[in-house]
Amino acid sequence: MAQISLTLPDGASRSYPAGVTPGQVAEDISPSLARKAISATVGGRHWDLQWPIEADADIAIHTMKDDAQALELIRHDLAHVMARAVQEIWPDVRVTIGPVIENGWYYDFDRKEPFTPEDLGRIEAKMREIINRRDPVTTELWDRDRAVAYYEANNEPYKVELVGMIPEDQPIRMYWHGHWQDLCRGPHLQHTGQLPADAFKLMSVAGAYWRGDSNRPMLQRIYGVGFRTRDDLKAYLTFLEEAEKRDHRRLGREMELFHFQEEAPGMVFWHPNGWTVYRVLEDYMRRKLTRAGYREIRTPQVVDRKLWEASGHWDKYRENMFITEIDEEHANEKRVNALKPMNCPCHVQVYNHGLKSYRDLPLRLAEFGSCHRYEAHGALHGLMRVRGFTQDDAHIFCTEDQIESECAAFIELLSGIYQDAGFASFDIKLSTRPDVRVGSDEIWDKAEAALEKAILSVRNDYEIDPGEGAFYGPKLDFKLTDAIGREWQCGTFQADFNLPERLDATYIGPDGEKHRPVMLHRAILGSFERFIGIMIENYAGKLPFWLAPRQVVVASIVSEADGFVQQAVEALRGAGLRAEADIRNEKINYKVREHSVGKVPVILAVGRKEVEDGTVTLRRLGEAQTRVVPLAEVVAELAAEAVAPDLR
């Protein structure tokens, strides 16, 4: 029998007959390892302990201590166990697919009656029963005809269709969890008892069309989450509760910031409070960009298709564009326009207006550009995913030799803005050349090296994402981390050698000849809408004082204090603060509760004693203690606190 050589993680090699399984290798290494083993990595692939190994390879045996592999298997096996539980309870239900997703899995079922919350409890109980049986998990390779015949005999039409979708050169692998069988690539655990019975939970039910096609049957999708331990599950559920408290859509209602409605799906209706936040953030960004050498411009929102064709967006992005047709006077045919989905082609038009010299470069053009993109209705999500938005967009036209310095300056600018917004932590990802791209390898070498050097001039840690750059150039993505550990990708920096060529952008070099500039696409916030949503959730609505829409409410305790309340509001407004009076005939505790729900940072209460002494009782949001302060002193204190970070 042919022998193969398997290399262990410590570098030692062992010889085995071809066809040996990782389970047998684990047993050979140590019986205790074999008992703990759940899977292996063989030649870089995640490998079931039952699969044979036919050639020389590196091998590593995994146990439940290996997080990535353990979680993949736990969630994959739980999907199968859930489907088995459903069919044991309701034998007439037909199963489809059940992939692993972030934090868990889902499985789609064809069932006439809708699943209820009570049903989810029944399924969970049945799943624990199956886990406690410790049923073996086994696997076989079948030929296509046998698999089709099996599923036809068991009235599983979705599985028949899935078998037909498997390429001819790929094996058809069947798995059994006890008596229950499913079509699956694997790998899986070795018996159901390896699953943690107290570390999973079924979360919700949703509708889903078979294979995402609205012309196909509507199925029921059950979502679940699974972890290695009960404590991990508990921590995740606590995280979800905290995220729910911070949901910007709920806080947007409570703080009266914005709303959405069906007459304009995906478009924000900003209320006075929300628009105040928007304007203050925009003013701050405008000051930062002006100091960084950017020149602000404004370009049209509706642009003829000819420009989008020239830029390449018409072919690549048309399905996401809002198209308009207009019968122009005296025109022979309708004029086709589009609401701009991005600003770059228009910025090239501004650059092209007039001759440019190398002495004009780098030229930094910024625009708070209003854009529109068609997003599927089901993908819309509050401020986080909209159809109408404003980018803090800018494009830098420069020479190849200026890429590095411009990138370094951008990272420094972005870092300061994130710091001011309360995000001390962010990560950088460098995406390099894809297989399909424009430009020579020499230009790509130069651009990638410039971005890498720019990162290293500011910080030492970054991640490389090979082959994920845009077709026109490498890019940097910036991910910030919020107060509860979630990552959000906001900023981007992209080197573009393509658009200046397509739109004939040039500059006159020192040699008197025409040259192509490099176009650097960059954004820091990404869009004002999404960034404001992120900030609302990061701060749980308790925005920094300089950014809060309603900074101070002066509330009367008795009607005799109304005059002094108005006097205090005038003094606060005179100092530049956003202050309001609350002289309603309501108890002070009611007023405090109401304004606390609205996330007003400071409430100043005024009663008879305060009027006599010329003081106010200051209460800060989230603090139980109050203090009595002279009015003039509190005005000065809050005015200093309200200054934007870049003006301090």
Buried (B, 14 or more C-beta within 10 A) or exposed (E): EEEBEBBBEEEEEBEBEEEBBBBBBBBBBEEEBBEBBBBBBBEEEBBBBBBEBEEBBBBBBBBBEBEEBBBBBBBBBBBBBBBBBBBBEBEEBBBBBBEBEEBBBBBBBBBEEEBEEEBBEBBBEBBBBBBEEEBEBBBEEBEEEEBBEBBEEEEBBBBBBBBEEBEEEEEBBBBBBBEBBBBBEBBBBBBBBBBBBEBBBBBEBEEBEBBEEEEEBEBBBBBBBBBBEEEBBBEBBEBEEBEEEBBBBBBBEEBBBBEBEEEEEBBBEBBEBBBBBBEBBBEBBBEBBEEBEBEEBEBEBEBBBEBBBBBBBBEEBBEBBBEEEEEEEEEEEEEBBBBBBBBBBBBBBBBBEEEBEBEBBBBBBBBBBBBBBBBEEEEBBBBBBBBBBBBBBBBBBBBBEBBBBBBBBBBBBBBBBBEBBBBEEBBBBBBBBBEEBBBEEEBBEBBBEBBBBBBEBBEEEBEEEEEBBBBBBBBBBBBBBBEBEBEBBBBBBBBBBBBBBBBEBBBBEEEEEEBBBBBBBBBBBBBBBBBBBBBBBBBBBBBBBBBBBBBBBBBBBEEEBBEBBBBBBEBBBEBEBBBBBBBEEEEBEEBBEBBBEBBBBBBBBBBEEBBEEEBBBBBBBEEEEBEEBEBEEBBEEBBEBBEBBBEE
